[in-house]
Amino acid sequence: MATIARPSAATKATPVPADQSISTFRHVEIMMDLDDGQQMLVTASDANLGDLQVVTAAQALASIETMRGEADRMEALVNEYAATVLIPQLIAAFGIELEELDTASLCEGVPHLNAGLGVFCEARKDGTFLVVVPKGQNPVQRFHFMRELVRDLQKRGQA
């Protein structure tokens, strides 16, 4: 039997994150040397191409790997924003009580059903909602599913 867990720290209103900025740029190009006609691999990390330089394939791949790390940090920042700003605003605006459900045993033997569960909801007589989401769900996905649920309920005149 599935159990409903109390909201985790990620689903409760938490302090707004401090201003943060992460940016990355990588230009990779195969170009011809106009002096000798040879092709060369060049990269730049400055958007104005101020640091354009000829590199080896290994050097280009190493710089791309660094960029992947930056992309992971960017994704984490977006998830933090969804968890600490967007979801709490949605919860407050629509009187939502958010519960996390451990879906591991919900559909035993049919894991793709567990993986596909986004959100389900109970509209209460007092105009509030009990919204149940999978435990550990990505915050951006969670916000998207909850927002679509609210939009659907608004269309039906229930929100």
C-alpha positions as CSV (number, residue, x, y, z in Angstrom):
1,M,0.0,0.0,0.0
2,A,1.3,3.4,-0.9
3,T,1.9,5.9,1.9
4,I,1.4,9.6,1.9
5,A,4.3,11.5,3.4
6,R,4.1,15.0,4.8
7,P,5.4,17.7,2.6
8,S,9.1,17.8,2.3
9,A,11.2,20.9,2.7
10,A,11.1,21.4,-1.0
11,T,7.3,21.7,-1.0
12,K,7.0,24.0,1.9
13,A,7.4,27.7,1.6
14,T,11.1,28.3,2.0
15,P,13.2,31.5,2.0
16,V,13.5,33.1,-1.4
17,P,16.9,32.3,-2.9
18,A,19.5,35.1,-3.1
19,D,20.0,36.7,-6.5
20,Q,22.2,34.4,-8.5
21,S,23.5,34.4,-12.1
22,I,25.0,31.6,-14.1
23,S,26.0,32.0,-17.7
24,T,27.9,30.0,-20.1
25,F,28.9,30.3,-23.8
26,R,30.9,28.0,-26.0
27,H,31.6,28.4,-29.7
28,V,33.0,25.5,-31.6
29,E,33.8,25.7,-35.3
30,I,35.7,24.0,-38.0
31,M,37.2,26.7,-40.2
32,M,39.7,27.0,-43.0
33,D,43.0,28.8,-42.5
34,L,43.0,31.4,-45.2
35,D,46.8,31.3,-45.4
36,D,47.3,27.6,-46.1
37,G,43.8,26.2,-46.7
38,Q,44.0,23.7,-43.9
39,Q,41.0,23.0,-41.8
40,M,41.3,23.7,-38.1
41,L,39.1,23.4,-35.0
42,V,38.6,26.6,-33.0
43,T,36.7,27.4,-29.8
44,A,35.7,30.4,-27.8
45,S,34.1,30.9,-24.4
46,D,33.6,34.7,-24.9
47,A,30.3,35.6,-26.6
48,N,32.2,38.3,-28.6
49,L,34.7,35.6,-29.7
50,G,37.5,37.6,-28.1
51,D,39.3,34.4,-27.0
52,L,38.9,32.4,-30.3
53,Q,41.7,30.0,-30.5
54,V,42.8,26.9,-32.4
55,V,42.4,23.8,-30.2
56,T,42.8,20.1,-30.4
57,A,39.7,17.8,-30.4
58,A,40.6,16.8,-26.8
59,Q,40.8,20.4,-25.7
60,A,37.4,21.2,-27.3
61,L,35.8,18.2,-25.6
62,A,37.3,19.2,-22.2
63,S,35.8,22.7,-22.6
64,I,32.5,21.2,-23.5
65,E,32.6,19.0,-20.4
66,T,33.1,22.1,-18.3
67,M,30.1,23.6,-20.0
68,R,28.0,20.5,-19.1
69,G,28.9,21.2,-15.4
70,E,27.7,24.8,-15.8
71,A,24.5,23.5,-17.4
72,D,23.9,21.2,-14.4
73,R,24.3,24.2,-12.1
74,M,21.9,26.2,-14.3
75,E,19.3,23.4,-14.1
76,A,19.7,23.2,-10.3
77,L,19.1,27.0,-10.1
78,V,15.9,26.7,-12.2
79,N,14.7,23.8,-9.9
80,E,15.5,25.9,-6.8
81,Y,13.4,28.8,-8.2
82,A,10.5,26.5,-9.0
83,A,10.7,24.9,-5.5
84,T,11.1,28.1,-3.5
85,V,9.2,30.6,-5.5
86,L,6.8,29.3,-8.1
87,I,5.3,26.3,-6.2
88,P,4.7,28.3,-2.9
89,Q,3.0,31.1,-4.9
90,L,0.7,28.6,-6.6
91,I,-0.1,26.9,-3.3
92,A,-0.9,30.3,-1.7
93,A,-2.9,31.6,-4.6
94,F,-5.2,28.5,-4.9
95,G,-5.4,27.2,-1.3
96,I,-3.6,24.0,-2.1
97,E,-2.5,21.5,0.5
98,L,0.4,19.6,-1.1
99,E,1.1,16.0,-0.2
100,E,3.9,13.8,-1.5
101,L,3.1,10.2,-2.3
102,D,5.6,7.4,-2.4
103,T,4.5,5.8,-5.6
104,A,7.0,2.9,-5.5
105,S,4.3,0.4,-4.5
106,L,1.3,2.1,-6.1
107,C,1.5,0.1,-9.3
108,E,3.8,-2.7,-8.5
109,G,4.8,-4.7,-11.6
110,V,4.0,-1.8,-13.9
111,P,6.8,0.7,-13.3
112,H,5.9,2.9,-16.3
113,L,2.6,3.8,-14.6
114,N,4.5,5.0,-11.6
115,A,6.9,6.9,-13.7
116,G,4.1,8.6,-15.6
117,L,2.2,9.8,-12.5
118,G,2.3,13.6,-12.5
119,V,-0.4,14.9,-10.1
120,F,-3.9,14.2,-8.9
121,C,-6.2,16.3,-6.9
122,E,-9.3,16.5,-4.7
123,A,-11.4,19.6,-4.9
124,R,-12.7,20.3,-1.4
125,K,-16.1,21.9,-0.6
126,D,-14.4,24.9,1.0
127,G,-12.7,25.8,-2.3
128,T,-9.3,24.5,-1.4
129,F,-7.5,21.6,-3.0
130,L,-5.6,18.5,-1.8
131,V,-2.9,18.0,-4.5
132,V,-0.9,14.8,-4.4
133,V,2.4,14.5,-6.2
134,P,5.0,11.8,-6.4
135,K,7.7,12.0,-3.8
136,G,11.0,13.3,-5.2
137,Q,9.4,14.8,-8.3
138,N,11.4,17.4,-10.2
139,P,10.2,20.8,-9.0
140,V,9.8,22.2,-12.5
141,Q,7.7,19.2,-13.5
142,R,5.7,19.5,-10.3
143,F,5.0,23.2,-11.0
144,H,4.0,22.4,-14.6
145,F,1.6,19.6,-13.5
146,M,0.1,21.7,-10.7
147,R,-0.3,24.7,-13.0
148,E,-2.0,22.6,-15.7
149,L,-4.3,21.1,-13.1
150,V,-5.3,24.6,-11.8
151,R,-5.9,25.7,-15.4
152,D,-8.1,22.7,-16.1
153,L,-10.1,23.3,-12.9
154,Q,-10.5,27.0,-13.8
155,K,-11.9,26.0,-17.2
156,R,-14.4,23.7,-15.4
157,G,-15.3,26.5,-13.0
158,Q,-13.9,24.6,-10.0
159,A,-11.0,27.0,-9.1
